[in-house]
Amino acid sequence: MKLESPKVTLDKSTEETFNFLSDVKNFESLMPENISKFEVLENDKFLFALKGMPEIILKKKEAIPNNKIVLGAAGGKLDFSLIADIAEIEANKTDVTLHFSGEFNAMMAMMIKGPINKFIETLVTNMKTAI
């Protein structure tokens, strides 16, 4: 299953955007209002839970300076990744798009597609005020 957030344009440089997203503790400010738990486990790993959902642990798997950050599931039964693509438009204008990718059976995919789509949309929308 592959999902893509809407593209968001930030009035920040790619470097500022990349540095913000590289620090996993900053993801707390991007989370939806219905977050019930957020905890930094290591400098590249964090745990979060949304009300009514199981806890999810994400770990930074790859970082290409000023272009891309890849977060992946760190444990649990589901294997997926969340990729932030960062693109410069001009000096202090940056586009960010989030891509979610995971292998799920048809029933699971049907159940989680809506909530995950809403989740990644919220993350990019909150970037406008958080970064």
N, CA and C of each residue as an Amber inpcrd file, in Angstrom:
protein
   393
   0.8450000  -1.1740000   0.0000000   0.0000000   0.0000000   0.0000000
   0.8930000   1.2400000   0.0000000   0.5790000   2.1500000  -0.8740000
   1.3320000   3.4020000  -0.9650000   0.3520000   4.5640000  -0.8780000
   0.6860000   5.5280000  -0.0020000  -0.1310000   6.7240000   0.1570000
   0.7650000   7.9420000   0.0680000   0.2100000   9.0520000  -0.3850000
   0.9870000  10.2860000  -0.5030000   0.1660000  11.4410000   0.0750000
   0.8370000  12.2620000   0.8750000   0.1710000  13.4320000   1.4360000
   0.0680000  14.5190000   0.3680000  -0.7810000  15.5020000   0.6180000
  -0.7370000  16.6830000  -0.2530000   0.6220000  17.3680000  -0.0690000
   1.0640000  18.0520000  -1.1010000   2.3240000  18.8040000  -1.0140000
   2.0610000  20.0720000  -0.2060000   2.9800000  20.3960000   0.7090000
   2.8500000  21.6220000   1.4850000   4.0680000  22.4970000   1.1820000
   3.8310000  23.8040000   1.0380000   4.9210000  24.7450000   0.7720000
   5.2050000  25.5240000   2.0490000   6.4690000  25.4930000   2.4590000
   6.8940000  26.1750000   3.6750000   7.7590000  27.3760000   3.3250000
   7.6740000  28.4140000   4.1330000   8.5190000  29.5930000   3.9470000
   9.8220000  29.4130000   4.7200000  10.4860000  28.3100000   4.4530000
  11.7560000  27.9570000   5.1000000  12.6870000  27.3810000   4.0460000
  13.9810000  27.3980000   4.3450000  14.9410000  26.7910000   3.4270000
  14.8680000  25.2740000   3.5630000  15.4080000  24.5710000   2.5780000
  15.4400000  23.1060000   2.6660000  16.2860000  22.6750000   3.8560000
  17.3460000  23.4240000   4.1560000  18.2070000  23.0760000   5.2880000
  17.4530000  23.1880000   6.6170000  16.7080000  24.2790000   6.8140000
  15.9210000  24.4450000   8.0470000  14.8780000  23.3340000   8.1730000
  14.2140000  23.0450000   7.0720000  13.1890000  22.0080000   7.0700000
  13.7940000  20.6510000   7.3780000  14.9030000  20.3180000   6.7140000
  15.5870000  19.0490000   6.9390000  16.0460000  18.9300000   8.3930000
  16.6420000  19.9900000   8.9270000  17.1360000  19.9490000  10.3100000
  16.0020000  19.7420000  11.3030000  14.8690000  20.3860000  11.0490000
  13.7070000  20.2120000  11.9260000  13.2320000  18.7630000  11.8940000
  13.0660000  18.2080000  10.7000000  12.5460000  16.8400000  10.5640000
  13.5710000  15.7790000  10.9630000  14.8510000  16.1440000  10.9870000
  15.8970000  15.2000000  11.3890000  15.8880000  14.9460000  12.8970000
  15.3670000  15.8910000  13.6500000  15.3160000  15.7690000  15.1040000
  13.9800000  15.1310000  15.4800000  14.0100000  13.8550000  15.8670000
  12.7580000  13.1220000  16.0770000  11.8630000  13.7320000  17.1510000
  12.4400000  14.4580000  18.1040000  11.5830000  15.0570000  19.1490000
  10.6400000  16.1060000  18.5710000  10.9900000  16.6830000  17.4150000
  10.1330000  17.6900000  16.7830000   8.8400000  17.1090000  16.2150000
   8.7930000  15.7930000  16.0380000   7.5750000  15.1870000  15.5000000
   6.3940000  15.3330000  16.4570000   6.6870000  15.5600000  17.7470000
   5.5990000  15.7540000  18.7070000   4.7460000  16.9550000  18.3050000
   5.3820000  18.0180000  17.7970000   4.6390000  19.2240000  17.4130000
   3.8470000  19.0430000  16.1120000   4.1110000  17.9530000  15.3850000
   3.3900000  17.6870000  14.1310000   2.2030000  16.7530000  14.3270000
   2.1360000  16.1210000  15.4840000   1.1210000  15.0940000  15.7300000
  -0.2920000  15.6750000  15.7890000  -1.2770000  14.8160000  15.4670000
  -2.6840000  15.2390000  15.5460000  -3.0870000  15.5400000  16.9990000
  -4.2100000  16.2180000  17.1530000  -4.6990000  16.5610000  18.4890000
  -5.0400000  15.3370000  19.3210000  -5.4100000  14.2320000  18.6760000
  -5.8290000  13.0480000  19.4290000  -4.6580000  12.1520000  19.8370000
  -3.4650000  12.7310000  19.9570000  -2.3160000  11.9580000  20.4080000
  -2.4770000  11.6720000  21.9080000  -2.1990000  10.4310000  22.2890000
  -2.3250000  10.0870000  23.7090000  -0.9640000   9.8380000  24.3450000
   0.0750000   9.6470000  23.5090000   1.4070000   9.3890000  24.0550000
   2.4660000   9.7670000  23.0260000   3.5470000  10.3780000  23.5010000
   4.7100000  10.6620000  22.6520000   5.9380000  10.5700000  23.5450000
   6.9080000   9.7740000  23.1090000   8.1010000   9.5730000  23.9210000
   9.3080000   9.3560000  23.0130000  10.3800000  10.1280000  23.2370000
  11.6230000   9.9280000  22.5030000  12.3680000   8.7930000  23.2010000
  12.6810000   7.7280000  22.4580000  13.3460000   6.5550000  23.0350000
  14.8580000   6.6380000  22.8840000  15.3030000   7.1260000  21.7420000
  16.7240000   7.3240000  21.4470000  16.8050000   8.5680000  20.5750000
  18.0260000   9.0070000  20.2370000  18.1160000  10.2330000  19.4390000
  17.5720000  10.0570000  18.0230000  17.3020000   8.8240000  17.5880000
  16.7490000   8.5970000  16.2570000  15.4930000   7.7150000  16.2840000
  14.8660000   7.6150000  17.4640000  13.7110000   6.7210000  17.5990000
  12.6900000   7.3220000  18.5580000  11.4050000   7.2440000  18.1710000
  10.3520000   7.7180000  19.0660000   9.1280000   6.8220000  18.9990000
   8.3330000   6.9030000  20.0510000   7.1140000   6.1270000  20.1760000
   5.9560000   7.1110000  20.2530000   4.8500000   6.7650000  19.6060000
   3.6500000   7.5880000  19.7470000   2.4200000   6.7120000  19.6890000
   1.3470000   7.2290000  20.2430000   0.0640000   6.5270000  20.1860000
  -1.0320000   7.5600000  20.0180000  -1.9780000   7.2340000  19.1720000
  -3.1680000   8.0500000  19.0010000  -4.2920000   7.3510000  19.7590000
  -5.2300000   8.1180000  20.2700000  -6.3280000   7.5290000  21.0440000
  -7.0010000   6.4180000  20.2410000  -7.1590000   5.2610000  20.8880000
  -7.8270000   4.1310000  20.2550000  -6.9580000   3.3240000  19.3100000
  -5.6600000   3.6510000  19.2170000  -4.7560000   2.9420000  18.3040000
  -3.5890000   2.3750000  19.1100000  -2.9350000   1.3310000  18.5980000
  -1.7710000   0.7930000  19.3130000  -0.5710000   1.7380000  19.2210000
   0.3840000   1.5550000  20.1320000   1.6050000   2.3590000  20.0980000
   2.4210000   1.9930000  18.8650000   3.0560000   2.9980000  18.2710000
   3.8940000   2.7940000  17.0850000   5.2690000   3.3670000  17.3880000
   6.3020000   2.6020000  17.0500000   7.6740000   3.0780000  17.2290000
   8.2630000   3.3300000  15.8520000   8.7580000   4.5520000  15.6470000
   9.4060000   4.9200000  14.3840000  10.8750000   5.2130000  14.6400000
  11.7050000   4.7650000  13.7160000  13.1490000   4.9830000  13.8020000
  13.6250000   5.6230000  12.5070000  14.5240000   6.5980000  12.6490000
  15.0940000   7.2290000  11.4560000  16.0330000   6.2190000  10.8070000
  15.7230000   5.8230000   9.5690000  16.4950000   4.7980000   8.8650000
  17.4990000   5.4040000   7.8850000  17.1520000   6.5840000   7.3550000
  18.0030000   7.1930000   6.3330000  17.7720000   8.6990000   6.3370000
  18.8260000   9.4390000   6.0760000  18.7150000  10.8920000   5.9640000
  19.6690000  11.3720000   4.8750000  19.1130000  11.9610000   3.8440000
  19.9190000  12.5500000   2.7720000  19.7990000  14.0600000   2.9550000
  20.8950000  14.7110000   3.4000000  20.8260000  16.1250000   3.7760000
  20.0500000  17.0080000   2.8000000  19.0850000  17.7140000   3.3850000
  18.2470000  18.7050000   2.7310000  17.3220000  18.1520000   1.6500000
  17.2330000  16.8150000   1.5040000  16.3810000  16.2200000   0.4680000
  15.3620000  15.2010000   0.9630000  15.7790000  14.3110000   1.8610000
  14.8980000  13.1890000   2.2160000  15.2050000  12.6740000   3.6090000
  14.1330000  12.2820000   4.3120000  14.2600000  11.5990000   5.5990000
  13.3410000  10.3880000   5.5440000  13.8760000   9.2300000   5.9220000
  13.1010000   7.9970000   5.9200000  12.9590000   7.5020000   7.3530000
  11.7100000   7.3780000   7.7910000  11.4040000   6.7830000   9.0840000
  10.7810000   5.4270000   8.8190000  11.1460000   4.4450000   9.6290000
  10.5810000   3.1150000   9.4410000  10.0940000   2.5470000  10.7490000
   9.2170000   1.5590000  10.6490000   8.7130000   0.8880000  11.8410000
   9.8810000   0.2080000  12.5450000   9.9170000   0.3530000  13.8630000
  10.9850000  -0.2600000  14.6550000  10.3370000  -1.2330000  15.6240000
  10.0550000  -2.4060000  15.1420000   9.3950000  -3.3950000  15.9870000
   7.9100000  -3.4340000  15.6980000   7.2550000  -4.3890000  16.3190000
   5.8250000  -4.5350000  16.0730000   5.5850000  -5.4690000  14.9030000
   4.3280000  -5.6790000  14.6080000   3.9420000  -6.6540000  13.5800000
   3.8600000  -6.0500000  12.1820000   3.8450000  -4.7250000  12.0830000
   3.6910000  -4.0810000  10.7860000   5.0110000  -3.5050000  10.3030000
   5.3090000  -3.7110000   9.0400000   6.5240000  -3.1520000   8.4490000
   6.1150000  -2.0740000   7.4530000   6.5490000  -0.8470000   7.7240000
   6.1970000   0.2590000   6.8440000   7.2460000   1.3480000   6.9530000
   7.1850000   2.2950000   6.0280000   8.0860000   3.4410000   6.0950000
   7.3060000   4.7170000   5.8100000   7.8240000   5.8060000   6.3690000
   7.2730000   7.1370000   6.1670000   8.4190000   7.9890000   5.6530000
   8.2770000   8.4870000   4.4280000   9.3610000   9.2150000   3.7700000
   8.9490000  10.6760000   3.5810000   9.8220000  11.5730000   4.0140000
   9.6090000  13.0060000   3.7890000  10.5010000  13.4240000   2.6330000
   9.8940000  13.8500000   1.5370000  10.6360000  14.3850000   0.3950000
  10.6370000  15.9020000   0.5020000  11.8270000  16.4800000   0.4950000
  12.0070000  17.9220000   0.6680000  12.5930000  18.4860000  -0.6250000
  11.9180000  19.4780000  -1.1940000  12.3820000  20.0420000  -2.4690000
  12.3960000  21.5580000  -2.4010000  13.5080000  22.1400000  -2.8510000
  13.6330000  23.6000000  -2.8680000  12.8690000  24.1730000  -4.0570000
  12.0800000  25.2130000  -3.7900000  11.4000000  25.9380000  -4.8620000
  12.2340000  27.1680000  -5.1950000  12.6060000  27.8900000  -4.1410000
  13.5070000  29.0350000  -4.2520000  14.2040000  29.1750000  -2.9030000
  14.9940000  30.2190000  -2.7110000  15.8510000  30.3600000  -1.5300000
  15.1680000  30.0090000  -0.2030000  14.0500000  30.5960000   0.0950000
  13.3680000  30.3010000   1.3550000  11.9620000  29.7700000   1.1450000
  11.8140000  28.9310000   0.1490000  10.5440000  28.2510000  -0.1050000
  10.8370000  26.7880000  -0.3900000  10.1580000  25.9290000   0.3720000
  10.4180000  24.4970000   0.2850000   9.1080000  23.7300000   0.2030000
   9.0540000  22.7480000  -0.6800000   7.9120000  21.8310000  -0.7560000
   8.2480000  20.5630000   0.0220000   7.2620000  20.0700000   0.7740000
   7.4290000  18.8030000   1.4930000   6.2420000  17.9200000   1.1590000
   6.5280000  16.6720000   0.8420000   5.5040000  15.6580000   0.6130000
   5.8750000  14.4400000   1.4440000   4.8860000  13.8510000   2.1120000
   5.1170000  12.6160000   2.8640000   4.5770000  11.4390000   2.0660000
   5.3500000  10.3640000   2.0640000   4.9490000   9.1230000   1.3910000
   4.9210000   8.0140000   2.4350000   3.8310000   7.2730000   2.4660000
   3.6920000   6.1360000   3.3620000   3.7140000   4.8890000   2.4940000
   4.5010000   3.9020000   2.8950000   4.5850000   2.6670000   2.1320000
   4.6400000   1.4850000   3.0910000   3.8090000   0.4940000   2.8430000
   3.8140000  -0.6900000   3.6970000   3.1560000  -1.8610000   3.0000000
   3.5220000  -3.0480000   3.4550000   2.9440000  -4.2820000   2.9130000
   1.9100000  -4.8050000   3.9070000   0.6400000  -4.7950000   3.5050000
  -0.4400000  -5.2440000   4.3780000  -1.3720000  -6.1420000   3.5900000
  -2.0400000  -7.0570000   4.3020000  -3.0360000  -7.8690000   3.6100000
  -4.2260000  -6.9690000   3.2640000  -5.0770000  -7.4230000   2.3650000
  -6.1620000  -6.5860000   1.8360000  -7.0900000  -6.0760000   2.9320000
  -7.4040000  -6.9260000   3.9010000  -8.3160000  -6.5330000   4.9770000
  -7.6840000  -5.4330000   5.8270000  -6.4240000  -5.6010000   6.2040000
  -5.7230000  -4.6140000   7.0190000  -5.5950000  -3.3040000   6.2480000
  -5.2340000  -3.3820000   4.9840000  -5.0740000  -2.1850000   4.1600000
  -6.3770000  -1.3900000   4.1080000  -7.4820000  -2.0930000   3.9680000
  -8.7830000  -1.4360000   3.8900000  -9.0950000  -0.7110000   5.2050000
  -8.7340000  -1.3250000   6.3350000  -9.0340000  -0.7510000   7.6460000
  -8.1580000   0.4620000   7.9640000  -6.9000000   0.4360000   7.5410000
  -5.9700000   1.4880000   7.9780000  -5.7560000   2.5990000   6.9520000
  -6.2020000   2.4050000   5.7200000  -5.9430000   3.4020000   4.6710000
  -6.4630000   4.7890000   5.0470000  -7.7030000   4.8880000   5.4780000
  -8.2990000   6.1750000   5.8390000  -7.5730000   6.8610000   6.9880000
  -7.4060000   6.1590000   8.1370000  -6.7050000   6.7830000   9.2630000
  -5.2600000   7.1920000   8.9400000  -4.5450000   6.4000000   8.1610000
  -3.1580000   6.7490000   7.8270000  -3.1220000   7.9480000   6.8850000
  -4.0260000   7.9780000   5.9230000  -4.1080000   9.1260000   5.0190000
  -4.3530000  10.4120000   5.8120000  -5.2860000  10.3670000   6.7420000
  -5.6070000  11.5310000   7.5800000  -4.3890000  11.8990000   8.4310000
  -3.6910000  10.9010000   8.9550000  -2.5220000  11.1260000   9.8010000
  -1.4110000  11.8590000   9.0360000  -1.0630000  11.3850000   7.8260000
   0.0300000  12.0370000   7.0990000  -0.3840000  13.4240000   6.6150000
  -1.6770000  13.6090000   6.3080000  -2.1610000  14.9490000   5.9480000
  -1.9990000  15.9060000   7.1230000  -2.3120000  15.4350000   8.3250000
  -2.1650000  16.2570000   9.5330000  -0.7020000  16.6200000   9.7630000
   0.2060000  15.6490000   9.5850000   1.6320000  15.9240000   9.7800000
   2.1070000  17.0510000   8.8710000   1.7890000  16.9910000   7.5690000
   2.2540000  18.0430000   6.6670000   1.5620000  19.3760000   6.9150000
   0.2850000  19.3330000   7.2600000  -0.4430000  20.5760000   7.5560000
   0.1710000  21.2660000   8.7690000   0.5210000  20.4970000   9.7950000
   1.1030000  21.0690000  11.0130000   2.5230000  21.6080000  10.7970000
   3.1720000  21.1990000   9.7110000   4.5250000  21.7110000   9.4160000
   4.4970000  23.2240000   9.1790000   3.3900000  23.7180000   8.6330000
   3.2960000  25.1630000   8.3170000   3.4810000  26.0200000   9.5620000
   2.9950000  25.5550000  10.7050000   3.1190000  26.3390000  11.9320000
   4.2690000  25.8760000  12.8130000   4.6780000  24.6150000  12.6990000
   5.7000000  24.0790000  13.6110000   7.1340000  24.4050000  13.1990000
   7.3830000  24.4480000  11.8870000   8.7710000  24.6380000  11.4340000
   9.0790000  26.1200000  11.3240000
